[in-house]
Every structure is written in structure tokens, then in C-alpha cells.
């Protein structure tokens, strides 16, 4: 059994995940994102309290943490953009101090998109694939790599930060400090903004969201179709660039924007053919993610499981 935490700006979720990758117990609390660092840490501990209250906790052999980033996995710290009072916060140290981990369980930290890659490789659309890019396209755009059959988080844990790859050198400034970043073209926020700027309006009484734009695109609204086409073209450029550098075989796309289905995937595959033109990239396959709500938790548990197996320490010693 493996424990997992998934920490984001909206919720702090926890789970117990069995050896087969199934969630057997879940806990969740709202993230007090604007409150103090100690209040935030207390909420994480409260989620662990709930997981540890059941008898299954006695079988836990590792704990993985998926967190919004940036993260520093070497230092065990997090600085989530959407949690302003956590800057270089020692999350691993804080979790390690929980009394339920006194048996020697060592927390392992991952960026949230890297955790999704771990989950999709273990139980999802990248299962059995040696080299893959797994992306989360939602309010932001993130990603993680599997290379040579292994998760590749990079030295700081931020490898795969594809949302901040430049796809337009003359594009608009990005909050990260660069220009023309993929996130500014492909995120759900960017899709809605593009459609509104073209004159599209959501149904009365509703907000302009990527989901609403997708619904309009299915009904034939040309402005909505164009907004998704722009997003798909930017995604295709970034994915093809990754394939050219790393010879990935599969790109897995998840997150809220991917729920648009063919509205996104049909133009994405079409544009990919115009960017992935070298012989070794032409066979690149794009797949929708197989895991949804639990991907971050399952991915965090997957990495805890991998570390546990690599340690070779029998359970009785822990």
C-alpha cells in the first residue's frame, strides 16, 4: 500500500493506493491558499490524519507528494504560483514530521504534471511506452517525460515544463518573463480569451470558459473553431519540438481542455503532421489521457512505489 498527496490551489487531496494502482481510500480538504504557511501545512497534516485513521495505513510502505510548482525535489521545497504564502516551503520536511510517518516512511516529492506522467505510464495511456510526453492542458499547461521507460523529472523536478516553451518569438509577454509561451496560446484561459476577442460570447448567464467555447465549436461557430485551432497549432509545434529533441513515441494529452475531444484532437493531429516532418518523428501518436481526477494521486503513489522497490528494504525493517 502507498499513500499519496496531491496539492493544488483549490484542493489538497490524499489517497491510499494499492499495488495495482487502485485508490482504496481518499481524503480531501479545500486549500486555504491565501492563508498562512502554517495553516496550509496544517491542512496537509489533516488530510494525512484522515488517511492514517483507517487500518489500511499499517500497510503503507511509502508516500508520494504531487504539488503544484515550481518545485525543488532535491531540496524538498515547493513554491506554487497559486499558493502565494508557500515560497521555498519545506514541504517534505513538514510531511515527514507527521506522527503517522514515524515508522520510517520517507516522503518523495514530484511536480504535479510529472506525477500525471508517472500515472499515465503506470496505469494509463502511456502504459508500455518507452518514450512519452504526458501533458496537462487546463488553466495552465504542464508536462512530464518518460524516457527509456523511466520517469524523467530532471535535477530539480521541473523537466517537462512545456507550457513555458516559446512557440511564437514575437508573441505576448508571459508572466514567467518570456514571450510567446505555449501556455498563452493553448491553455483553457487562452482559448476562451481568443474566442471572446474574435467576437464570440458565451450563453447568457454563463462564464466564457474553454468548455463553453468547445460547445460552440461543435455547433459550428467559426470563432470557437478558430480558437481551438490556434490552441491545437501551438500544441502541435511544442509536441513536435519535443519529439525532435527526444524521439518520444507518444504524446498523452489530459486536463480540462482535452475534454473537448475531437474539437481539439482533430486539428492537433492535422497540425502535427506539418510540424513533425522528420522521418523519426512522423509516427508520433497523440492519445487522450486515460486517467482523470486521480492521476496526480496515482502518479505520486507510483513514484513512492518505485522508490520502495528500488530500496530493497523489506517491510519488517521499516
Backbone torsions as a table, in degrees:
resi	resn	phi	psi	omega
1	UNK	NA	141.9	-179.5
2	UNK	-131.8	140.6	177.1
3	UNK	-95.4	152.3	-179.3
4	UNK	-145.6	145.5	172.5
5	UNK	-124.1	143.4	176.4
6	UNK	-131.7	110.8	-170.5
7	UNK	-111.1	119.8	178.4
8	UNK	-136.0	-179.1	-176.5
9	UNK	-71.8	-18.1	-178.0
10	UNK	-102.4	-40.9	-175.7
11	UNK	-143.7	154.9	170.4
12	UNK	-115.2	110.6	-175.7
13	UNK	-109.1	152.8	176.2
14	UNK	-140.3	156.4	-179.8
15	UNK	-155.9	158.2	163.7
16	UNK	-107.3	129.5	-173.8
17	UNK	-122.2	130.7	-176.6
18	UNK	-84.0	179.7	-174.4
19	UNK	-62.3	-23.2	179.1
20	UNK	-91.2	0.5	178.7
21	UNK	89.8	13.3	178.4
22	UNK	-94.2	137.8	177.1
23	UNK	-77.6	121.8	-177.7
24	UNK	-108.6	-15.7	176.1
25	UNK	-152.1	141.1	-176.5
26	UNK	-136.2	146.1	173.8
27	UNK	-139.8	150.5	-178.1
28	UNK	-157.4	138.5	174.7
29	UNK	-136.4	151.1	175.2
30	UNK	-64.4	144.1	176.9
31	UNK	-78.7	121.7	174.7
32	UNK	-79.7	66.7	-165.3
33	UNK	-60.8	-25.6	-176.7
34	UNK	-101.7	6.0	-178.4
35	UNK	-95.4	-176.0	-172.8
36	UNK	-68.8	161.2	178.6
37	UNK	-59.6	-38.6	-179.1
38	UNK	-70.1	-36.2	177.1
39	UNK	-65.3	-39.3	176.8
40	UNK	-62.8	-46.9	179.4
41	UNK	-62.4	-37.3	177.6
42	UNK	-62.7	-33.8	177.7
43	UNK	-68.3	-40.1	175.2
44	UNK	-59.4	-45.0	-179.8
45	UNK	-64.1	-35.3	178.7
46	UNK	-65.3	-36.6	176.2
47	UNK	-65.7	-43.4	176.9
48	UNK	-62.4	-39.7	176.8
49	UNK	-52.8	-45.5	-176.8
50	UNK	-67.9	-39.8	178.1
51	UNK	-65.3	-39.9	-175.0
52	UNK	-76.8	-9.5	-176.1
53	UNK	-74.2	-19.7	-177.6
54	UNK	-93.4	162.9	-178.0
55	UNK	-66.4	-23.4	-178.2
56	UNK	-65.0	-22.0	-178.8
57	UNK	-59.3	-30.0	-178.6
58	UNK	-61.2	-22.1	-179.1
59	UNK	-93.6	0.2	-176.2
60	UNK	-68.4	130.2	-178.2
61	UNK	-115.1	-4.1	178.7
62	UNK	-171.6	160.9	180.0
63	UNK	-136.4	126.2	176.4
64	UNK	-108.9	145.2	179.1
65	UNK	-122.3	120.2	170.6
66	UNK	-101.7	124.8	-177.3
67	UNK	-131.1	145.0	166.9
68	UNK	-56.2	149.8	-173.0
69	UNK	-118.5	-173.2	9.2
70	UNK	-67.0	153.5	175.3
71	UNK	-121.1	163.0	169.7
72	UNK	-130.8	95.8	-173.8
73	UNK	-69.3	-27.8	178.9
74	UNK	-67.7	-40.5	-179.9
75	UNK	-88.2	-15.4	-177.7
76	UNK	75.7	25.5	-176.0
77	UNK	-115.4	159.4	178.8
78	UNK	-133.9	149.9	176.8
79	UNK	-140.0	61.6	-174.7
80	UNK	-60.6	133.1	179.9
81	UNK	-57.7	-37.1	-175.1
82	UNK	-93.6	10.0	173.6
83	UNK	-129.5	83.7	-166.7
84	UNK	-63.6	-24.7	-178.5
85	UNK	-87.6	2.3	171.7
86	UNK	-108.0	99.5	173.5
87	UNK	-124.6	117.3	-172.1
88	UNK	52.2	39.2	-178.8
89	UNK	-74.4	131.6	-176.4
90	UNK	-78.3	73.9	-172.6
91	UNK	-66.3	-42.2	-179.6
92	UNK	-61.6	-44.5	178.7
93	UNK	-61.2	-41.6	-179.6
94	UNK	-64.3	-44.6	179.9
95	UNK	-68.0	-40.7	179.0
96	UNK	-58.0	-30.7	-177.3
97	UNK	-76.7	-8.2	179.5
98	UNK	-65.0	135.4	-177.0
99	UNK	-57.4	-28.1	-179.0
100	UNK	-69.7	-13.7	178.9
101	UNK	-99.4	12.5	-175.4
102	UNK	-67.0	-14.0	179.9
103	UNK	-79.9	9.8	176.8
104	UNK	98.2	11.6	176.3
105	UNK	-70.6	123.7	-177.9
106	UNK	-102.5	116.8	179.9
107	UNK	-66.8	146.8	175.1
108	UNK	-123.6	133.1	-173.7
109	UNK	-103.7	138.5	174.8
110	UNK	-134.7	150.9	165.4
111	UNK	-67.9	152.3	-173.7
112	UNK	-63.6	-38.8	179.8
113	UNK	-72.0	-33.9	175.3
114	UNK	-64.3	-38.2	177.0
115	UNK	-62.9	-39.0	176.8
116	UNK	-61.9	-40.6	177.1
117	UNK	-61.3	-42.4	178.1
118	UNK	-61.0	-41.0	-179.5
119	UNK	-66.8	-46.5	-178.6
120	UNK	-65.7	-30.7	178.4
121	UNK	-75.5	-34.2	-179.1
122	UNK	-77.5	-47.1	-170.1
123	UNK	-131.1	1.5	-169.5
124	UNK	-120.7	-141.7	-170.9
125	UNK	-72.6	-15.8	178.1
126	UNK	-103.2	12.0	-179.5
127	UNK	-61.0	129.4	179.3
128	UNK	81.4	1.0	-179.3
129	UNK	-94.1	132.7	-178.4
130	UNK	-76.4	-35.5	-174.8
131	UNK	-137.3	114.9	-174.0
132	UNK	-144.9	152.3	168.8
133	UNK	-112.6	124.6	177.2
134	UNK	-113.6	126.7	-173.9
135	UNK	-120.2	146.4	170.8
136	UNK	-113.6	115.4	-179.6
137	UNK	-114.8	105.0	-174.3
138	UNK	-144.6	-131.7	174.1
139	UNK	-59.7	-35.4	171.5
140	UNK	-121.3	-173.8	178.0
141	UNK	-131.0	121.7	178.3
142	UNK	-132.3	173.8	-179.7
143	UNK	-164.3	170.0	176.6
144	UNK	-152.2	151.5	-177.5
145	UNK	-109.8	144.1	162.8
146	UNK	-113.2	121.5	-179.1
147	UNK	-126.6	131.7	-178.5
148	UNK	52.6	38.0	175.4
149	UNK	79.2	6.3	-177.8
150	UNK	-129.0	146.2	174.4
151	UNK	-59.8	138.4	-179.3
152	UNK	-123.5	84.3	-178.5
153	UNK	-79.5	-16.2	-176.7
154	UNK	83.7	168.4	-174.9
155	UNK	-58.2	-37.3	-178.8
156	UNK	-100.1	-5.4	-177.9
157	UNK	91.8	8.3	-174.6
158	UNK	-111.8	9.3	176.7
159	UNK	-60.5	141.6	-177.3
160	UNK	94.4	10.8	-178.5
161	UNK	-73.7	61.1	-169.2
162	UNK	-70.1	-20.5	178.3
163	UNK	-62.8	-17.4	-179.8
164	UNK	-115.4	32.1	165.6
165	UNK	-90.3	133.6	-179.0
166	UNK	-74.5	126.2	175.9
167	UNK	-112.1	-4.3	177.5
168	UNK	-150.0	106.2	-176.4
169	UNK	-62.3	-24.4	179.0
170	UNK	-103.1	16.4	-176.8
171	UNK	-75.5	177.8	-176.1
172	UNK	-70.0	156.1	175.9
173	UNK	-61.3	143.9	177.5
174	UNK	-106.3	148.9	176.3
175	UNK	-56.3	-20.9	179.1
176	UNK	-73.0	-15.3	-179.3
177	UNK	110.8	-15.5	178.2
178	UNK	-92.0	-172.1	179.2
179	UNK	-126.6	148.7	171.4
180	UNK	63.2	33.6	-178.4
181	UNK	-69.8	150.3	179.0
182	UNK	-52.6	-41.5	-177.5
183	UNK	-56.7	-34.2	-179.3
184	UNK	-72.3	-9.0	179.8
185	UNK	-114.4	-33.2	-167.8
186	UNK	-108.0	-16.1	-177.3
187	UNK	-67.4	163.0	176.4
188	UNK	-59.0	-39.8	177.9
189	UNK	-60.8	-43.0	-178.9
190	UNK	-67.1	-38.8	178.9
191	UNK	-61.8	-48.0	-179.9
192	UNK	-62.8	-42.2	-179.2
193	UNK	-62.8	-42.6	-179.7
194	UNK	-62.3	-43.7	-179.4
195	UNK	-64.5	-43.6	179.7
196	UNK	-63.2	-42.3	179.1
197	UNK	-63.5	-26.6	178.0
198	UNK	-84.1	-3.1	176.7
199	UNK	107.7	-1.6	177.5
200	UNK	-72.5	144.5	174.2
201	UNK	-129.7	144.1	179.1
202	UNK	-73.3	165.6	175.8
203	UNK	-56.5	150.0	-178.4
204	UNK	-54.0	135.2	177.5
205	UNK	81.7	5.2	179.7
206	UNK	-119.9	162.1	-179.8
207	UNK	-88.7	152.4	175.4
208	UNK	-78.3	99.1	-179.1
209	UNK	-117.7	165.0	176.5
210	UNK	-62.3	-36.0	178.1
211	UNK	-63.4	-40.2	178.6
212	UNK	-67.6	-37.5	176.4
213	UNK	-64.2	-41.2	178.5
214	UNK	-61.1	-41.5	178.6
215	UNK	-62.3	-40.9	178.5
216	UNK	-66.5	-37.7	178.9
217	UNK	-63.2	-39.7	178.6
218	UNK	-63.7	-26.9	178.9
219	UNK	-88.0	1.8	174.1
220	UNK	95.1	9.4	178.2
221	UNK	-66.7	116.7	-174.8
222	UNK	-64.0	-32.9	179.4
223	UNK	-68.2	-38.2	177.5
224	UNK	-69.0	-42.6	177.4
225	UNK	-59.3	-42.8	-178.7
226	UNK	-65.8	-35.8	179.8
227	UNK	-64.7	-41.5	178.1
228	UNK	-72.2	-34.3	177.9
229	UNK	-63.4	-40.4	177.7
230	UNK	-62.6	-44.2	177.5
231	UNK	-61.8	-45.8	-178.2
232	UNK	-62.9	-38.1	-179.8
233	UNK	-65.8	-42.2	178.1
234	UNK	-65.5	-42.0	176.9
235	UNK	-61.2	-43.2	-179.2
236	UNK	-61.3	-41.0	179.4
237	UNK	-62.5	-44.7	-178.6
238	UNK	-68.9	-40.8	179.5
239	UNK	-66.0	-43.3	179.2
240	UNK	-63.6	-38.3	176.4
241	UNK	-62.2	-40.6	177.6
242	UNK	-64.6	-40.6	179.2
243	UNK	-65.7	-37.8	178.7
244	UNK	-65.5	-38.5	-179.9
245	UNK	-75.9	-39.6	-166.2
246	UNK	-122.5	1.3	-179.6
247	UNK	53.0	45.8	174.3
248	UNK	-69.1	147.6	-178.3
249	UNK	-97.4	-30.4	-174.2
250	UNK	-137.6	139.2	169.4
251	UNK	-115.7	122.2	179.8
252	UNK	-103.8	129.1	-176.8
253	UNK	-117.9	120.7	176.1
254	UNK	-128.6	-169.4	-177.3
255	UNK	94.8	173.4	-174.1
256	UNK	-60.1	-37.8	-178.8
257	UNK	-65.2	-34.2	179.8
258	UNK	-64.6	-18.5	178.3
259	UNK	-68.1	-9.3	175.9
260	UNK	-68.3	-15.8	177.1
261	UNK	64.5	-131.2	-174.9
262	UNK	-61.5	-25.0	177.7
263	UNK	-57.3	-34.5	176.8
264	UNK	-94.9	-47.7	-167.8
265	UNK	-72.5	-32.2	178.8
266	UNK	-64.4	-53.0	177.1
267	UNK	-67.3	-30.4	178.5
268	UNK	-61.8	-47.5	-180.0
269	UNK	-66.6	-35.2	177.8
270	UNK	-65.1	-47.2	-179.9
271	UNK	-68.1	-32.5	-179.0
272	UNK	-61.7	-34.1	178.9
273	UNK	-64.1	-25.8	-179.5
274	UNK	-86.8	-17.1	180.0
275	UNK	-102.4	-38.0	-178.9
276	UNK	-91.1	79.0	-170.9
277	UNK	-103.3	-18.2	178.3
278	UNK	-71.2	150.1	-174.2
279	UNK	-54.1	-40.1	-175.8
280	UNK	-79.9	-3.0	177.3
281	UNK	-109.6	-9.9	-172.0
282	UNK	-67.5	-25.2	-179.1
283	UNK	-87.0	6.6	-177.8
284	UNK	-58.8	128.0	-177.3
285	UNK	-106.4	137.4	175.6
286	UNK	-107.5	127.9	-178.7
287	UNK	-128.3	144.3	170.8
288	UNK	-71.3	147.4	178.7
289	UNK	-62.5	147.8	179.4
290	UNK	-94.1	-25.4	-177.4
291	UNK	-105.0	143.3	-176.8
292	UNK	-118.2	-101.1	-170.7
293	UNK	-56.9	-38.2	-172.1
294	UNK	-94.2	6.9	-172.3
295	UNK	-59.2	-44.7	-179.4
296	UNK	-63.6	-40.9	179.4
297	UNK	-67.2	-46.1	-179.2
298	UNK	-64.5	-37.6	178.5
299	UNK	-67.8	-40.2	176.7
300	UNK	-63.1	-41.9	177.2
301	UNK	-65.0	-36.4	179.8
302	UNK	-61.0	-41.6	179.6
303	UNK	-71.2	-37.5	175.1
304	UNK	-61.4	-40.7	177.9
305	UNK	-62.9	-43.6	-180.0
306	UNK	-62.7	-45.0	179.5
307	UNK	-62.9	-40.3	180.0
308	UNK	-62.3	-45.4	-179.7
309	UNK	-66.5	-35.9	-179.3
310	UNK	-70.7	-25.9	-176.5
311	UNK	-71.2	-31.1	-179.6
312	UNK	69.0	12.8	-179.1
313	UNK	-88.5	124.8	-179.2
314	UNK	-68.2	152.8	-175.4
315	UNK	-55.9	-35.7	-175.1
316	UNK	-64.1	-22.0	-177.7
317	UNK	-84.3	-16.4	-171.8
318	UNK	-77.7	NA	NA
